Amino acid sequence: MNRPKLSYTLRIIASLFLGLLVHQVYAQNKRIDSIRSVLDTVSTPRLHVNALNDLSTAYNFINADSSEYFVDKGLALAKEINYERGLAITYNQKGVVQYIRGNLRNGIIWLDSSLIYRKKIGDVTGELLVMNNKAVFYQNLAEYEKSKDMLFAALEVAKENDIKGRQAEINNNIAIYYSRINRFDSALYFNQRSLEINREINNKSEMSLVENNIGTIYFRRSQHQKALRHFKASYQLALSSGNARTRSMSSENIAIVYSTIGLHEKAIEWYLKLLEENKTIDNQLSKVSLMSNLSAAYLDSEQYDKAYDYAFQAIELKESAEIKYNIAKSYYIAGQSSKKLGDVEKSINLLNKGLSVLQEDQLQTESIINNVLGTIYFEKMDFDQAEKLFRRNLEIQKIAVFPDVLTYAYGYLAKLTSARNDYRKAFEYQQFHDSFRDTLINKEKANAIIRSAIEFDTERKELELELSQERTALAEAQVHTLQANRRTLISSLIGIGFLFLIILIWRFQIAKSKRLALTKETERLSLISENERLKSQELKSELELKHKEVLSQALQLAQKNEAILDLKDKLIEEVQERPNDTLRRTIQSLDGKVNLDKDWKAFRSSFEGVYESFFGSLKADFGELTPHELKLCALLKLDLSIKEMSNVLGISQEGVKKARYRIRKKLRLTDSPEKISSFLMKY
């Protein structure tokens, strides 16, 4: 049974919210040096306050201590000279610093003070900035209604005053509000409005953030290729506009997409590169998101020691900064890693800690933790505690359905009720498990297609680069030949005295060109041969993979029929001891479940996908073979055991042996030592 995976939607939203604050500068050293030089030359106290605030802003997301130091100096000076505009600006910046440190409640208090002064001096643009920032704080505190009311009020003010930049920012944050409550069409509408306004005012920096947010919506809709396109568009816009913060965020989200579709090593490579880049940035929220996502990627790639280490680093960062959002996920990753590393008691403690710090909207995280804890209790034979956790997950599914969680829970409930000899209930749970498992298989197939498309695109770009290099080499060779001919012509004009020498040089150049051409032709033929070999190897690997898939399908069918027959035998024993009409009808219904025609059709379709002409060729050579014997021939070709073939066909093992002997006679192999399976490999 596969391990349940934590939702990547949770991870990518956490990254997204770090980019919501507007009117902040992801500063570089040149800007800081420039402001410092201005600070040393300003002549009035008011200009000094403004310069201190600008310097504090420049340190945002680089060094929170420096940022707070300069804003405190500016605030003290503004109070001393009663500079109301300076107070409005520094109160807002003070709130932003608290946001960066993760102290959101304190940040709101500072923003409220800024809002009072903005209204007092009639600074509408500044008022909108503060309202927008307050809405962002509320979203990070999961107080969504307060955030929505604040955003729509701010949007009306921005429209009344025709302030385009603020309209774009507020539309973007309204889109994020709708995304958080799963109203994705509304979210896309407001994202598009923000994108249109930013294009109108040519604000590429904000456009990069909006593209990232659109990518997030498509990601949550499981449209991963679209999500990847928008994240890459965000990355390019951030590069061209110098928006290092959004570039960092879109890079992380690109890594998340790769991790989601199973390209874990590529995702980890992106995360580690980003982690190295962010070492100089004093932003707790960003570090928490990155550590959390990196630990999850290591967990998915089964590198449990690294997953545990990074999960605990994320927990320590969250607890030190009082960041409650998604801390349960880090406890889950640490607990699951401990279980895989063999420390079951530590795993139980960590998982229970995760349950104790859950927030109301983290139903999927809760259900995943319940599944892992339930598995541990099941293995410890504590069936009552395990059943309690799995049944809690069934209650959660009434609010939100997670197929991977349900598949896992129903599978263990089937095992649990079977262990209690409640076979009817076990059969019912197993049917639910099979139904949701099919959904997961389809989802994995979709991800496999996306992986193939992405890998193909990468290979195509590599081939284009190789072709470009070959063309460059050819052009250089042509230039070289032209220069050689020009030298020959010039040399011929020098005189008859050098004619013999010129002829020798010319012949040498011709021979060199021929050798070069011969070398290139040899390389070209070698490349063609290698390509043919690789294609042949790829086709062989593909055929082997399909053979394994067909064999796996046959074994699954055998296991299913075996389980049903075992259940049927137990029910027959029950009826013999206590006659019961209901149990007899159940036994009759189980007969219909074994070797269903639709099961055989599904298997035959997969089998013919690998061995297209098997049945036709075999029937043409041995027309006396019956349909039932053809079925058995297919299973013999897969080299299944007597027991496995018996379970697939729903007949006794003795019946399989007799049927196999009849087939051997019809194939005229009775006097031959050759095995039937070896003979059938020819078809």
DACOR-V22032 format. One record per helix or strand of 3 or more residues. SS is the DSSP state (A for helix, B for strand). FROM is the first residue (numbers start at 0). TO is the last residue. Records with the same first field share a line. If there is no record, write none. Layout:
BEGIN
SS=FROM-TO / FROM-TO
END
This chain:
BEGIN
A=7-16 / 28-40 / 44-57 / 63-80 / 83-100 / 103-120 / 123-139 / 143-159 / 163-179 / 183-199 / 203-219 / 223-240 / 243-259 / 263-279 / 283-299 / 303-320 / 326-339 / 343-355 / 362-378 / 382-395 / 402-418 / 422-493 / 495-576 / 580-592 / 596-609 / 613-620 / 626-636 / 641-648 / 652-665 / 675-679
END
